[in-house]
Every structure is written in structure tokens, then in C-alpha cells.
Amino acid sequence: MTHQVAVVIPCYRATRSVLELLSHFGPEVTHIYIVDDACPEKSGELVKTKCADPRVKVIIHEENQGVGGAVMTGYRQALLDHADVIVKVDGDGQMNPALIPQFIRPILCGLADYTKGNRFFSLNFLSSMPCLRIFGNAVLSFISKAACGYWNLMDPTNGYTAIHAKVLAMLPLDKLDKRYFFESDMLFRLNTIRAVIIEIPMPAVYGSEKSNLAISQVIREFPAKYLVRFIKRIFYNYFLRDFNMCSLQLLCGLTLFLCGACFGAYHWYLALAQDIVTPIGTVMLAALPVILGSQLLLSAISFDTMNIPREPLHPRIA
């Protein structure tokens, strides 16, 4: 059986690399969608003029929607064209199309619903990655793990991905973040439907292209978005769609911790205001709930790190 494999390439200021990128896609790819996100360099027009590959279809946004919005446009078109697997590759030439068979194989074999690149698999892969970028990615990866629930992913912010069309059709594409947060938002949405994700080792490649994502933007926008996704994920997974030991540990642990902390803070304030020594019994009444609550919360975290989706979703979808 021949599978329809589509590739979505969001383009913004990619005229120096997109034509070279298009020349490297193998015969396993049946559709290629170039999404020109109101590119000031008119990447889409360049591809229309210079590329004769019949697999290529150019979609042009009249207004810039962000990289996430561009990818969603390509995803929707791929679904309309009945693709089986949709791969997302950036237009900056930093993602090798020769790796596509490795990305789609676990999905077509029924081992995964979604695959992502992993630049941290080998020290050799990191030789070209700047040290500051390695540190930033490591910190961002840990925060993303907690927010999305895929504790087994080492490189959750990697943009080289592939997804089964049946799984993609289950996601609320209109609700996904349209800017640079969409990769992390995608993982959060996938976790809510219990999709299985596998990472594919790949080298880190950095050319002359300059990233459009500023560090100040990450610091300003991402923390609040991660916190919202984390709270939503906990609610969806442990209170709305399931109620288990982790749910009890979260409820009891948080209640005990907050009660002990508030009780201790109140009596510390009274002792400070009255210039007296707080009785040992009062200190213990504050400390014990905090300690017990902390232990329960640590147990909940342990449960959550083990509660990773392991049974692929798309083979079970009619």
C-alpha cells in the first residue's frame, strides 16, 4: 500500500534556502506545501517561478499569521488532500529532508502517533550548537516537559516533526498557538488525547539564517503560557478524564502544604509583632502538614512522570 506523505514548509524570509531545500526531497514525499506567511521577500512567488516540482503547492497568506498559523494552514490542506502522514520542515534549510523516512517509519509501523527530532541524542550532534543555545534549550525543555507531560522527551522544542493524519484531525487546530509557542502547545494538545511520541536522533545544524524569535519574547510570553497549559493538563488528565491516586495525592498534598504554610506564616507574624518566641508545638503544627504535603506532592510528580502515553492512538481510530 502506498502512503501519502505530505510536507509542510512555513516560509518567512527563506528565499536564500527554500529552493535548495526543495531539491532534496525524496520519492517518499507525495505532496509539498510551501506556506508563504506574508513573507516580505515573497518566498512563495520565488518558488512558483523557479520550482518545477509537480508535488509543490504554494499557499500565500495575505497577512502574517506567525509560524504556527502557517503550519496550521499547511496541515489543513494536507488533510483535505487525504495525506496519511504530515511532516513539518522549516524553510531555513536547517532540517535535512533525507531524515524524513526515519520520521515517518515509526508512525507507519504503528509505533507512534507523532515523531520529533532530538538534537541532544549524541554529543557529536551538539558540536555545532552554541553553548548559550544548549543551555537555553535545556531549561526550556524541562519547563516544556512539566507543562506538556511528555517527560520522556529530551528536545520538546524541536520543530522537525511528523504526525499521523488521524491524530492531527483530532486536534483543535483553531485553538493552537499561532506564534512560536505552537510547538509546545502542540505537545500539550497531543497529551490531552494520549498520543504516543517518539524522538528521532538528528544533528543540530545552524547556517547563516537568523532566527526571528527573540530571547526577550520568550522570557516575556512563554512562562505564562506554560503555566496555563500545565494547569489545564493536570485538570484534564487527573480530574476531568480520570481520577486516580495522583489526583488524591495532589488534592491532599496541596491542601496540607498550603494549610501548614498559612498557619506557620500567621503565627510567625504574631510572634514577630508581639516580640515573643513561637512555642515548639506551634512550629511542629505548621511544619508537619508542610512536610507531609511536600511528600504527597513529590509522589504525585513521580506518578505523573510515569504516566506517559505508551499505546499509539491512530491504529485504534477507524
Contacts in CASP RR format, 6 or more apart in sequence:
PFRMAT RR
TARGET T0000
AUTHOR 0000-0000-0000
METHOD contacts of the structure
MODEL  1
MTHQVAVVIPCYRATRSVLELLSHFGPEVTHIYIVDDACPEKSGELVKTK
CADPRVKVIIHEENQGVGGAVMTGYRQALLDHADVIVKVDGDGQMNPALI
PQFIRPILCGLADYTKGNRFFSLNFLSSMPCLRIFGNAVLSFISKAACGY
WNLMDPTNGYTAIHAKVLAMLPLDKLDKRYFFESDMLFRLNTIRAVIIEI
PMPAVYGSEKSNLAISQVIREFPAKYLVRFIKRIFYNYFLRDFNMCSLQL
LCGLTLFLCGACFGAYHWYLALAQDIVTPIGTVMLAALPVILGSQLLLSA
ISFDTMNIPREPLHPRIA
3 84 0 8 1.000
3 85 0 8 1.000
3 104 0 8 1.000
3 108 0 8 1.000
4 30 0 8 1.000
4 31 0 8 1.000
4 81 0 8 1.000
4 82 0 8 1.000
4 83 0 8 1.000
4 84 0 8 1.000
4 85 0 8 1.000
5 28 0 8 1.000
5 29 0 8 1.000
5 30 0 8 1.000
5 31 0 8 1.000
5 83 0 8 1.000
5 84 0 8 1.000
5 85 0 8 1.000
5 86 0 8 1.000
5 87 0 8 1.000
5 100 0 8 1.000
5 104 0 8 1.000
6 29 0 8 1.000
6 30 0 8 1.000
6 31 0 8 1.000
6 32 0 8 1.000
6 33 0 8 1.000
6 78 0 8 1.000
6 81 0 8 1.000
6 83 0 8 1.000
6 85 0 8 1.000
6 86 0 8 1.000
6 87 0 8 1.000
7 25 0 8 1.000
7 29 0 8 1.000
7 31 0 8 1.000
7 32 0 8 1.000
7 33 0 8 1.000
7 86 0 8 1.000
7 87 0 8 1.000
7 88 0 8 1.000
7 89 0 8 1.000
7 97 0 8 1.000
7 100 0 8 1.000
8 33 0 8 1.000
8 35 0 8 1.000
8 71 0 8 1.000
8 74 0 8 1.000
8 75 0 8 1.000
8 78 0 8 1.000
8 86 0 8 1.000
8 87 0 8 1.000
8 88 0 8 1.000
8 89 0 8 1.000
9 18 0 8 1.000
9 21 0 8 1.000
9 32 0 8 1.000
9 33 0 8 1.000
9 34 0 8 1.000
9 35 0 8 1.000
9 88 0 8 1.000
9 89 0 8 1.000
9 90 0 8 1.000
9 91 0 8 1.000
10 35 0 8 1.000
10 37 0 8 1.000
10 66 0 8 1.000
10 67 0 8 1.000
10 68 0 8 1.000
10 69 0 8 1.000
10 70 0 8 1.000
10 71 0 8 1.000
10 88 0 8 1.000
10 90 0 8 1.000
10 91 0 8 1.000
11 18 0 8 1.000
11 34 0 8 1.000
11 35 0 8 1.000
11 36 0 8 1.000
11 37 0 8 1.000
11 39 0 8 1.000
11 43 0 8 1.000
11 44 0 8 1.000
11 47 0 8 1.000
11 70 0 8 1.000
11 91 0 8 1.000
12 36 0 8 1.000
12 37 0 8 1.000
12 38 0 8 1.000
12 39 0 8 1.000
12 43 0 8 1.000
12 64 0 8 1.000
12 66 0 8 1.000
12 67 0 8 1.000
12 70 0 8 1.000
12 212 0 8 1.000
13 39 0 8 1.000
13 40 0 8 1.000
13 41 0 8 1.000
13 43 0 8 1.000
13 212 0 8 1.000
14 39 0 8 1.000
14 41 0 8 1.000
14 43 0 8 1.000
14 91 0 8 1.000
14 92 0 8 1.000
14 93 0 8 1.000
14 209 0 8 1.000
15 39 0 8 1.000
15 41 0 8 1.000
15 42 0 8 1.000
15 43 0 8 1.000
15 46 0 8 1.000
16 208 0 8 1.000
16 209 0 8 1.000
17 91 0 8 1.000
17 92 0 8 1.000
17 93 0 8 1.000
17 209 0 8 1.000
18 34 0 8 1.000
18 43 0 8 1.000
18 46 0 8 1.000
18 47 0 8 1.000
18 91 0 8 1.000
18 93 0 8 1.000
19 46 0 8 1.000
19 47 0 8 1.000
19 50 0 8 1.000
19 51 0 8 1.000
20 93 0 8 1.000
21 89 0 8 1.000
21 91 0 8 1.000
21 93 0 8 1.000
21 97 0 8 1.000
22 32 0 8 1.000
22 34 0 8 1.000
22 47 0 8 1.000
22 51 0 8 1.000
22 53 0 8 1.000
22 56 0 8 1.000
24 96 0 8 1.000
24 97 0 8 1.000
24 98 0 8 1.000
25 32 0 8 1.000
25 53 0 8 1.000
25 55 0 8 1.000
25 97 0 8 1.000
25 100 0 8 1.000
26 97 0 8 1.000
26 98 0 8 1.000
26 100 0 8 1.000
28 100 0 8 1.000
28 101 0 8 1.000
28 104 0 8 1.000
29 55 0 8 1.000
29 87 0 8 1.000
29 97 0 8 1.000
29 100 0 8 1.000
30 55 0 8 1.000
30 83 0 8 1.000
31 55 0 8 1.000
31 57 0 8 1.000
31 78 0 8 1.000
31 81 0 8 1.000
31 83 0 8 1.000
32 53 0 8 1.000
32 55 0 8 1.000
32 56 0 8 1.000
32 57 0 8 1.000
33 57 0 8 1.000
33 59 0 8 1.000
33 73 0 8 1.000
33 74 0 8 1.000
33 77 0 8 1.000
33 78 0 8 1.000
34 43 0 8 1.000
34 44 0 8 1.000
34 47 0 8 1.000
34 56 0 8 1.000
34 57 0 8 1.000
34 58 0 8 1.000
34 59 0 8 1.000
35 59 0 8 1.000
35 60 0 8 1.000
35 61 0 8 1.000
35 70 0 8 1.000
35 71 0 8 1.000
35 73 0 8 1.000
35 74 0 8 1.000
36 42 0 8 1.000
36 43 0 8 1.000
36 44 0 8 1.000
36 45 0 8 1.000
36 47 0 8 1.000
36 58 0 8 1.000
36 59 0 8 1.000
36 60 0 8 1.000
36 61 0 8 1.000
37 61 0 8 1.000
37 64 0 8 1.000
37 65 0 8 1.000
37 66 0 8 1.000
37 67 0 8 1.000
37 69 0 8 1.000
37 70 0 8 1.000
38 60 0 8 1.000
38 61 0 8 1.000
38 62 0 8 1.000
38 63 0 8 1.000
38 64 0 8 1.000
38 65 0 8 1.000
44 58 0 8 1.000
44 60 0 8 1.000
45 60 0 8 1.000
47 56 0 8 1.000
47 58 0 8 1.000
48 58 0 8 1.000
57 77 0 8 1.000
59 73 0 8 1.000
59 74 0 8 1.000
59 77 0 8 1.000
61 70 0 8 1.000
61 73 0 8 1.000
65 73 0 8 1.000
65 178 0 8 1.000
66 178 0 8 1.000
66 179 0 8 1.000
66 180 0 8 1.000
67 179 0 8 1.000
67 180 0 8 1.000
67 182 0 8 1.000
67 212 0 8 1.000
68 176 0 8 1.000
68 177 0 8 1.000
68 178 0 8 1.000
68 179 0 8 1.000
68 180 0 8 1.000
68 182 0 8 1.000
69 176 0 8 1.000
69 178 0 8 1.000
69 182 0 8 1.000
71 88 0 8 1.000
71 182 0 8 1.000
72 173 0 8 1.000
72 176 0 8 1.000
72 178 0 8 1.000
72 182 0 8 1.000
74 86 0 8 1.000
75 86 0 8 1.000
75 168 0 8 1.000
75 173 0 8 1.000
76 173 0 8 1.000
78 86 0 8 1.000
78 165 0 8 1.000
79 86 0 8 1.000
79 165 0 8 1.000
79 168 0 8 1.000
79 169 0 8 1.000
82 165 0 8 1.000
83 165 0 8 1.000
84 108 0 8 1.000
84 164 0 8 1.000
84 165 0 8 1.000
85 104 0 8 1.000
85 107 0 8 1.000
85 108 0 8 1.000
85 162 0 8 1.000
85 163 0 8 1.000
85 164 0 8 1.000
85 165 0 8 1.000
86 162 0 8 1.000
86 163 0 8 1.000
86 165 0 8 1.000
86 168 0 8 1.000
87 100 0 8 1.000
87 103 0 8 1.000
87 104 0 8 1.000
87 161 0 8 1.000
87 162 0 8 1.000
88 159 0 8 1.000
88 160 0 8 1.000
88 161 0 8 1.000
88 162 0 8 1.000
88 163 0 8 1.000
89 95 0 8 1.000
89 97 0 8 1.000
89 100 0 8 1.000
89 160 0 8 1.000
90 159 0 8 1.000
90 160 0 8 1.000
92 207 0 8 1.000
92 209 0 8 1.000
93 205 0 8 1.000
93 207 0 8 1.000
93 209 0 8 1.000
94 205 0 8 1.000
94 206 0 8 1.000
94 207 0 8 1.000
94 209 0 8 1.000
95 159 0 8 1.000
95 160 0 8 1.000
95 202 0 8 1.000
95 205 0 8 1.000
96 202 0 8 1.000
96 203 0 8 1.000
96 205 0 8 1.000
99 160 0 8 1.000
99 200 0 8 1.000
99 202 0 8 1.000
100 162 0 8 1.000
102 200 0 8 1.000
103 115 0 8 1.000
103 117 0 8 1.000
103 160 0 8 1.000
103 161 0 8 1.000
103 162 0 8 1.000
103 200 0 8 1.000
104 115 0 8 1.000
104 162 0 8 1.000
106 112 0 8 1.000
106 115 0 8 1.000
106 198 0 8 1.000
106 200 0 8 1.000
107 113 0 8 1.000
107 114 0 8 1.000
107 115 0 8 1.000
107 162 0 8 1.000
107 163 0 8 1.000
107 164 0 8 1.000
107 314 0 8 1.000
110 312 0 8 1.000
110 314 0 8 1.000
110 315 0 8 1.000
111 196 0 8 1.000
111 198 0 8 1.000
111 312 0 8 1.000
112 196 0 8 1.000
112 197 0 8 1.000
112 198 0 8 1.000
112 312 0 8 1.000
113 163 0 8 1.000
113 164 0 8 1.000
113 167 0 8 1.000
113 190 0 8 1.000
113 195 0 8 1.000
113 196 0 8 1.000
113 197 0 8 1.000
113 312 0 8 1.000
113 313 0 8 1.000
113 314 0 8 1.000
114 161 0 8 1.000
114 162 0 8 1.000
114 163 0 8 1.000
114 164 0 8 1.000
114 167 0 8 1.000
114 190 0 8 1.000
114 195 0 8 1.000
114 196 0 8 1.000
114 197 0 8 1.000
114 198 0 8 1.000
115 161 0 8 1.000
115 162 0 8 1.000
115 163 0 8 1.000
115 197 0 8 1.000
115 198 0 8 1.000
115 199 0 8 1.000
115 200 0 8 1.000
116 153 0 8 1.000
116 155 0 8 1.000
116 156 0 8 1.000
116 158 0 8 1.000
116 159 0 8 1.000
116 160 0 8 1.000
116 161 0 8 1.000
116 197 0 8 1.000
116 198 0 8 1.000
116 199 0 8 1.000
116 200 0 8 1.000
117 155 0 8 1.000
117 158 0 8 1.000
117 159 0 8 1.000
117 160 0 8 1.000
117 161 0 8 1.000
117 199 0 8 1.000
117 200 0 8 1.000
117 201 0 8 1.000
117 202 0 8 1.000
118 153 0 8 1.000
118 154 0 8 1.000
118 155 0 8 1.000
118 158 0 8 1.000
118 199 0 8 1.000
118 200 0 8 1.000
118 201 0 8 1.000
118 202 0 8 1.000
119 125 0 8 1.000
119 126 0 8 1.000
119 129 0 8 1.000
119 137 0 8 1.000
119 155 0 8 1.000
119 158 0 8 1.000
119 202 0 8 1.000
119 203 0 8 1.000
119 204 0 8 1.000
120 126 0 8 1.000
120 137 0 8 1.000
120 138 0 8 1.000
120 154 0 8 1.000
120 155 0 8 1.000
121 154 0 8 1.000
121 199 0 8 1.000
121 201 0 8 1.000
121 202 0 8 1.000
122 201 0 8 1.000
124 203 0 8 1.000
125 201 0 8 1.000
125 202 0 8 1.000
125 203 0 8 1.000
125 204 0 8 1.000
126 134 0 8 1.000
126 204 0 8 1.000
128 203 0 8 1.000
128 204 0 8 1.000
128 205 0 8 1.000
128 206 0 8 1.000
129 137 0 8 1.000
129 204 0 8 1.000
129 206 0 8 1.000
130 206 0 8 1.000
137 155 0 8 1.000
137 157 0 8 1.000
140 157 0 8 1.000
140 218 0 8 1.000
140 222 0 8 1.000
141 153 0 8 1.000
141 154 0 8 1.000
141 155 0 8 1.000
141 156 0 8 1.000
141 157 0 8 1.000
143 222 0 8 1.000
143 223 0 8 1.000
143 226 0 8 1.000
144 153 0 8 1.000
144 156 0 8 1.000
144 157 0 8 1.000
144 184 0 8 1.000
144 187 0 8 1.000
144 226 0 8 1.000
145 151 0 8 1.000
145 153 0 8 1.000
145 156 0 8 1.000
146 226 0 8 1.000
146 230 0 8 1.000
147 184 0 8 1.000
147 187 0 8 1.000
147 188 0 8 1.000
147 226 0 8 1.000
147 227 0 8 1.000
147 229 0 8 1.000
147 230 0 8 1.000
147 233 0 8 1.000
148 156 0 8 1.000
148 184 0 8 1.000
148 187 0 8 1.000
148 188 0 8 1.000
148 190 0 8 1.000
148 191 0 8 1.000
148 229 0 8 1.000
148 233 0 8 1.000
149 187 0 8 1.000
149 191 0 8 1.000
149 233 0 8 1.000
149 304 0 8 1.000
149 308 0 8 1.000
150 156 0 8 1.000
150 187 0 8 1.000
150 190 0 8 1.000
150 191 0 8 1.000
150 197 0 8 1.000
150 308 0 8 1.000
151 304 0 8 1.000
151 305 0 8 1.000
151 308 0 8 1.000
152 197 0 8 1.000
152 308 0 8 1.000
153 187 0 8 1.000
153 197 0 8 1.000
153 199 0 8 1.000
154 199 0 8 1.000
155 199 0 8 1.000
156 183 0 8 1.000
156 184 0 8 1.000
156 187 0 8 1.000
157 183 0 8 1.000
157 184 0 8 1.000
158 183 0 8 1.000
158 199 0 8 1.000
158 202 0 8 1.000
159 183 0 8 1.000
160 200 0 8 1.000
160 202 0 8 1.000
161 183 0 8 1.000
161 186 0 8 1.000
164 314 0 8 1.000
166 313 0 8 1.000
166 314 0 8 1.000
166 317 0 8 1.000
167 190 0 8 1.000
167 193 0 8 1.000
167 195 0 8 1.000
167 313 0 8 1.000
167 314 0 8 1.000
167 317 0 8 1.000
170 193 0 8 1.000
170 313 0 8 1.000
170 317 0 8 1.000
171 186 0 8 1.000
171 189 0 8 1.000
171 190 0 8 1.000
171 193 0 8 1.000
172 189 0 8 1.000
175 189 0 8 1.000
176 182 0 8 1.000
176 185 0 8 1.000
176 186 0 8 1.000
176 189 0 8 1.000
177 184 0 8 1.000
177 185 0 8 1.000
177 225 0 8 1.000
179 221 0 8 1.000
180 213 0 8 1.000
180 217 0 8 1.000
180 218 0 8 1.000
181 221 0 8 1.000
181 222 0 8 1.000
181 225 0 8 1.000
184 222 0 8 1.000
184 225 0 8 1.000
184 226 0 8 1.000
184 229 0 8 1.000
185 225 0 8 1.000
185 229 0 8 1.000
187 197 0 8 1.000
188 229 0 8 1.000
188 232 0 8 1.000
188 233 0 8 1.000
190 197 0 8 1.000
191 233 0 8 1.000
191 237 0 8 1.000
191 309 0 8 1.000
192 232 0 8 1.000
192 233 0 8 1.000
192 236 0 8 1.000
192 237 0 8 1.000
193 313 0 8 1.000
194 309 0 8 1.000
194 311 0 8 1.000
194 313 0 8 1.000
195 309 0 8 1.000
195 312 0 8 1.000
195 313 0 8 1.000
196 309 0 8 1.000
196 310 0 8 1.000
196 311 0 8 1.000
196 312 0 8 1.000
196 313 0 8 1.000
197 309 0 8 1.000
234 250 0 8 1.000
237 307 0 8 1.000
238 244 0 8 1.000
238 246 0 8 1.000
238 247 0 8 1.000
238 250 0 8 1.000
239 247 0 8 1.000
244 303 0 8 1.000
245 303 0 8 1.000
246 300 0 8 1.000
246 303 0 8 1.000
246 304 0 8 1.000
246 307 0 8 1.000
249 296 0 8 1.000
249 297 0 8 1.000
249 299 0 8 1.000
249 300 0 8 1.000
249 303 0 8 1.000
250 296 0 8 1.000
250 297 0 8 1.000
250 300 0 8 1.000
252 293 0 8 1.000
252 296 0 8 1.000
253 292 0 8 1.000
253 293 0 8 1.000
253 294 0 8 1.000
253 296 0 8 1.000
253 297 0 8 1.000
253 300 0 8 1.000
254 293 0 8 1.000
254 297 0 8 1.000
256 289 0 8 1.000
256 290 0 8 1.000
256 292 0 8 1.000
256 293 0 8 1.000
256 296 0 8 1.000
257 289 0 8 1.000
257 290 0 8 1.000
257 293 0 8 1.000
257 294 0 8 1.000
257 297 0 8 1.000
259 289 0 8 1.000
260 285 0 8 1.000
260 286 0 8 1.000
260 287 0 8 1.000
260 288 0 8 1.000
260 289 0 8 1.000
260 290 0 8 1.000
261 286 0 8 1.000
261 290 0 8 1.000
263 285 0 8 1.000
263 286 0 8 1.000
263 289 0 8 1.000
264 282 0 8 1.000
264 283 0 8 1.000
264 285 0 8 1.000
264 286 0 8 1.000
267 278 0 8 1.000
267 282 0 8 1.000
267 286 0 8 1.000
268 278 0 8 1.000
271 277 0 8 1.000
271 278 0 8 1.000
END
